[in-house]
Amino acid sequence: MWGVDNVYIGPSCAYNCGGHGYCLNGDQCFCDDNYEGETECHLHLQLSQTLVEDFENESLSTQFERWSGAEVARFCGVLTGDALVFSQQGERMLVTKDLDLSHGSVVQFYIRLSCTLDDLSGEDGPVLLHYSTDGGIYWTLLAELGRDSGHPGGLPHAKHITLSLPG
């Protein structure tokens, strides 16, 4: 089952409403909550400059805009306590709320790409990390993380990842 609403086919608003709204009649943006503007939607609140999340609280909605194919659980033992575990079928994604990273330089996290020896032979592709500087209109690949080849001592282990953000 699916449905549609508020369909418009015609010229696009300049800058696609900054990725935070939809275009009315090709010349006026109807902006998302907390955004304003007529031809380009911009945040009228100050953006957070950092994100720290250990997945020990109940709600993902304070830090993240969208997620799918995942649940907060202790399964897989990424480190200690809860982790966000992507084990469901279909699309698997996690999108942060917009951040002001003008002074940011890195993204760091722990990841475990397989939880059992059976997972190593699975058909899952690599984990693709993307970033956007225009509210999600365009995405750029930051890193592609694949399974490690050979895991001494049996099960795959958690890995610490540090990636430099483009400046």
The 8 nearest C-alpha neighbors of each residue, nearest first, counted from 0:
[[1, 2, 3, 4, 89, 5, 90, 6],
 [0, 2, 3, 4, 5, 6, 89, 90],
 [3, 1, 4, 0, 5, 6, 7, 8],
 [2, 4, 5, 1, 6, 0, 7, 8],
 [3, 5, 6, 2, 7, 1, 21, 8],
 [4, 6, 7, 3, 23, 21, 22, 8],
 [7, 5, 4, 8, 3, 23, 22, 9],
 [8, 6, 9, 5, 24, 23, 22, 25],
 [9, 7, 6, 10, 24, 11, 25, 23],
 [8, 10, 25, 7, 11, 24, 12, 23],
 [11, 9, 25, 12, 8, 24, 26, 22],
 [12, 10, 25, 13, 9, 15, 22, 26],
 [11, 13, 25, 26, 15, 22, 14, 16],
 [12, 14, 15, 38, 11, 16, 39, 26],
 [13, 15, 16, 17, 12, 39, 18, 38],
 [16, 14, 12, 17, 13, 18, 11, 22],
 [17, 15, 39, 40, 18, 14, 20, 28],
 [16, 18, 40, 15, 39, 19, 14, 134],
 [17, 19, 134, 16, 136, 135, 15, 20],
 [20, 18, 17, 31, 40, 30, 16, 134],
 [21, 19, 30, 31, 29, 16, 18, 28],
 [20, 22, 29, 28, 16, 30, 23, 19],
 [21, 23, 28, 12, 27, 25, 29, 24],
 [24, 22, 27, 25, 28, 26, 21, 29],
 [25, 23, 26, 22, 27, 7, 9, 10],
 [26, 24, 10, 11, 12, 23, 22, 27],
 [25, 27, 12, 24, 23, 38, 22, 28],
 [28, 26, 23, 38, 37, 22, 25, 12],
 [29, 27, 22, 37, 38, 21, 16, 30],
 [28, 30, 21, 20, 22, 27, 23, 31],
 [29, 31, 20, 34, 40, 35, 28, 19],
 [30, 32, 20, 19, 34, 33, 29, 35],
 [31, 33, 34, 30, 35, 19, 20, 42],
 [32, 34, 42, 43, 31, 44, 35, 30],
 [35, 33, 42, 41, 32, 31, 30, 40],
 [36, 34, 40, 41, 30, 42, 43, 33],
 [37, 35, 40, 39, 38, 41, 28, 30],
 [36, 38, 28, 27, 39, 40, 35, 29],
 [37, 39, 27, 28, 36, 16, 13, 12],
 [40, 38, 16, 17, 36, 37, 41, 14],
 [41, 39, 36, 35, 16, 17, 30, 34],
 [42, 40, 34, 35, 43, 36, 39, 17],
 [43, 41, 34, 44, 33, 35, 40, 45],
 [42, 44, 34, 33, 41, 35, 45, 46],
 [45, 43, 42, 46, 33, 34, 41, 47],
 [44, 46, 47, 43, 42, 99, 48, 98],
 [47, 45, 98, 99, 44, 48, 97, 42],
 [46, 48, 98, 49, 99, 45, 50, 97],
 [47, 49, 99, 98, 100, 46, 50, 103],
 [50, 48, 47, 51, 98, 100, 99, 103],
 [49, 51, 52, 62, 48, 47, 98, 95],
 [50, 52, 49, 53, 62, 54, 107, 108],
 [53, 51, 54, 50, 62, 55, 56, 59],
 [52, 54, 55, 51, 82, 81, 56, 80],
 [55, 53, 82, 56, 52, 81, 83, 71],
 [54, 56, 53, 81, 57, 80, 82, 52],
 [57, 55, 54, 58, 53, 59, 52, 81],
 [56, 58, 55, 59, 54, 71, 60, 61],
 [59, 57, 60, 56, 61, 54, 62, 55],
 [58, 60, 61, 63, 62, 57, 54, 56],
 [59, 61, 63, 58, 62, 64, 65, 96],
 [60, 62, 59, 63, 58, 64, 96, 95],
 [63, 61, 60, 96, 95, 59, 64, 50],
 [62, 64, 95, 96, 60, 94, 65, 59],
 [63, 65, 96, 95, 94, 60, 62, 66],
 [66, 64, 94, 63, 93, 67, 95, 92],
 [67, 65, 93, 92, 94, 69, 68, 64],
 [66, 68, 91, 92, 69, 90, 93, 65],
 [67, 69, 91, 87, 85, 90, 88, 86],
 [70, 68, 85, 84, 67, 86, 87, 83],
 [69, 71, 84, 83, 72, 85, 68, 86],
 [70, 72, 83, 82, 84, 81, 54, 69],
 [73, 71, 81, 74, 82, 70, 83, 84],
 [72, 74, 81, 80, 82, 76, 75, 71],
 [75, 73, 72, 76, 84, 81, 82, 77],
 [74, 76, 114, 77, 73, 84, 111, 113],
 [77, 75, 78, 74, 73, 79, 80, 82],
 [76, 78, 157, 75, 111, 110, 82, 79],
 [79, 77, 76, 80, 157, 109, 82, 81],
 [80, 78, 76, 81, 77, 73, 82, 53],
 [79, 81, 73, 82, 78, 55, 76, 72],
 [80, 82, 73, 72, 55, 54, 71, 79],
 [83, 81, 71, 54, 72, 84, 73, 77],
 [82, 84, 71, 70, 69, 72, 54, 85],
 [83, 85, 69, 70, 86, 82, 71, 72],
 [86, 84, 69, 68, 87, 91, 83, 70],
 [87, 85, 84, 69, 68, 88, 70, 91],
 [88, 86, 68, 85, 69, 89, 91, 90],
 [87, 89, 68, 86, 90, 91, 85, 69],
 [90, 88, 91, 68, 87, 67, 86, 92],
 [89, 91, 68, 67, 92, 88, 87, 66],
 [92, 90, 68, 67, 89, 85, 69, 93],
 [93, 91, 66, 67, 90, 94, 68, 65],
 [92, 94, 66, 65, 95, 67, 63, 91],
 [95, 93, 65, 64, 63, 66, 92, 96],
 [96, 94, 63, 64, 62, 97, 93, 65],
 [95, 97, 64, 63, 62, 98, 94, 65],
 [98, 96, 95, 46, 99, 134, 47, 64],
 [99, 97, 47, 46, 48, 100, 96, 49],
 [98, 100, 48, 46, 101, 47, 97, 102],
 [101, 99, 103, 102, 48, 98, 104, 49],
 [100, 102, 103, 99, 166, 48, 104, 98],
 [101, 103, 100, 104, 48, 99, 166, 49],
 [104, 102, 100, 101, 105, 164, 48, 49],
 [103, 105, 164, 163, 102, 106, 166, 165],
 [106, 104, 163, 164, 162, 103, 107, 161],
 [105, 107, 162, 161, 163, 164, 108, 104],
 [108, 106, 161, 160, 105, 162, 109, 159],
 [109, 107, 160, 159, 110, 161, 106, 158],
 [110, 108, 159, 158, 160, 157, 111, 77],
 [111, 109, 158, 157, 112, 108, 77, 159],
 [110, 112, 157, 113, 77, 156, 158, 109],
 [111, 113, 146, 110, 114, 155, 145, 157],
 [114, 112, 118, 111, 115, 155, 119, 116],
 [113, 115, 75, 118, 155, 112, 154, 111],
 [116, 114, 118, 117, 113, 154, 119, 155],
 [115, 117, 118, 119, 154, 114, 153, 113],
 [118, 116, 115, 119, 120, 121, 114, 113],
 [119, 117, 121, 115, 113, 116, 120, 114],
 [120, 118, 116, 117, 121, 113, 115, 146],
 [119, 121, 118, 117, 122, 116, 123, 113],
 [122, 120, 118, 119, 123, 117, 124, 113],
 [121, 123, 124, 120, 119, 118, 125, 117],
 [124, 122, 121, 125, 126, 118, 120, 119],
 [125, 123, 122, 126, 145, 146, 121, 127],
 [124, 126, 145, 144, 127, 143, 123, 146],
 [125, 127, 144, 143, 145, 128, 124, 142],
 [128, 126, 143, 142, 125, 129, 144, 140],
 [129, 127, 142, 141, 140, 143, 126, 130],
 [130, 128, 140, 141, 139, 138, 127, 131],
 [131, 129, 139, 138, 141, 140, 132, 128],
 [130, 132, 138, 135, 133, 137, 134, 139],
 [131, 133, 134, 130, 135, 137, 138, 136],
 [134, 132, 135, 131, 136, 17, 18, 137],
 [135, 133, 18, 136, 17, 132, 19, 131],
 [134, 136, 131, 137, 133, 18, 138, 132],
 [135, 137, 18, 134, 133, 138, 131, 17],
 [138, 136, 135, 131, 133, 139, 132, 134],
 [137, 139, 131, 130, 129, 135, 140, 136],
 [140, 138, 129, 130, 141, 131, 137, 128],
 [141, 139, 129, 142, 128, 130, 138, 127],
 [140, 142, 129, 128, 139, 130, 143, 127],
 [143, 141, 128, 140, 127, 144, 129, 162],
 [142, 144, 127, 126, 125, 128, 145, 141],
 [143, 145, 126, 125, 142, 127, 146, 128],
 [146, 144, 125, 126, 147, 143, 124, 112],
 [145, 147, 112, 148, 144, 125, 119, 113],
 [148, 146, 149, 145, 150, 155, 112, 144],
 [147, 149, 146, 150, 145, 119, 155, 151],
 [150, 148, 147, 151, 155, 153, 146, 152],
 [149, 151, 155, 153, 152, 154, 148, 147],
 [152, 150, 153, 149, 154, 155, 156, 148],
 [151, 153, 150, 154, 155, 149, 156, 116],
 [154, 152, 151, 150, 155, 116, 149, 115],
 [155, 153, 116, 115, 150, 156, 152, 114],
 [156, 154, 150, 113, 153, 114, 157, 111],
 [155, 157, 111, 154, 158, 150, 77, 113],
 [158, 156, 111, 110, 77, 109, 159, 155],
 [157, 159, 109, 110, 111, 160, 156, 108],
 [158, 160, 109, 108, 110, 161, 157, 107],
 [159, 161, 108, 107, 109, 158, 162, 110],
 [162, 160, 107, 106, 105, 163, 159, 108],
 [163, 161, 106, 105, 164, 107, 160, 142],
 [164, 162, 105, 104, 165, 106, 161, 166],
 [163, 165, 104, 105, 166, 162, 106, 103],
 [166, 164, 163, 104, 141, 105, 103, 162],
 [165, 164, 104, 101, 103, 163, 102, 100]]
